Amino acid sequence: MNYLNQIRKPRLSDIGLIIIDLVPKCINIDSEYQLFRILPYELSARIERSVYNIRKRKLFYYRGLLRNKLAEHIPSGNYYIVDSMPFEVCKLSRSSPK
């Protein structure tokens, strides 16, 4: 099923693209670059990286709907989602290493 109206039939359906976007996060692939580096042959046969980006942005709304549906199936309770991606809080740009 394709949510976007496209002139020609894509090699990868929209739901397939959403799956390719969500699954790597579950197996600790943090970036799109890393995803296309680890699976170059599997993905290049299906979709180009630039087309992937464009279609992924257009499917943002539908990815949110899917996440909400998945969240409904998780039993309520004391569940917390923790983002393990570190980021730099402050940068000492004027200090020199000694």
Secondary structure as UniProt FT lines:
FT   HELIX           14..26
FT   TURN            27..28
FT   HELIX           32..38
FT   HELIX           40..44
FT   TURN            45..46
FT   HELIX           49..58
FT   HELIX           60..72
//
